[in-house]
Amino acid sequence: MKLESVISGTEAQQWELLRAGDSAVFEQIFKSYYNFLYNYCLRLQDDEDEVKDCIQILFLTIWERREYLGPTTSIKAYLLASLRRLVLKRMKAGNIFQAIDPDTFDLQPELSSEAIMIRDQTVKDNILQLQRALDRLPVRQKEALYLKFYGEQSFAEIATVMSISTRAVYKLIYKGLDTLGEDLRVSPSKLPFLINFLL
């Protein structure tokens, strides 16, 4: 099977080819998801070298243990959940005297380069207000919103990544949107556009 047809295949098909030892598909998956995983991981762990190490370890482990991997229909969700677990494990191992609570992960939203370059001061002010409002949210709400609007993950995929129920994800996201709506005095229905723009 040519790489072009693999790339256009479903994620389940790509994953099966990876499990079967197709190095071209493995390389394509690595290239496709590396930047997203890197940006996500930087919000969990601010040490860039550690982030790179975690991603390398994740992909190395996937390749070495490919025959034992289960099937998946969402490669991104699988990678996110695996990377999150790896980061937690390495944080615990690095500081055995400090209990690491996943609720303490602090996802710091940052202005995108496009947002920084905006010349319209009114729009800039609105985005900065949104960033400050996001900063005030509980960390779990921030993470769920980040995965939904930046990671484009479904509620079920976010539940897998965060190791919580789908219902809990709904609560986190809608509570976060309600709080942002109250803080910014805008309708929660308008927030997804602003959040997408910021993230």
Summary of the structure (lengths in Angstrom):
residues: 199
radius of gyration: 18.3
end to end distance: 36.5
largest distance: 54.2
contacts: 551
relative contact order: 0.10
helix: 74%
strand: 0%
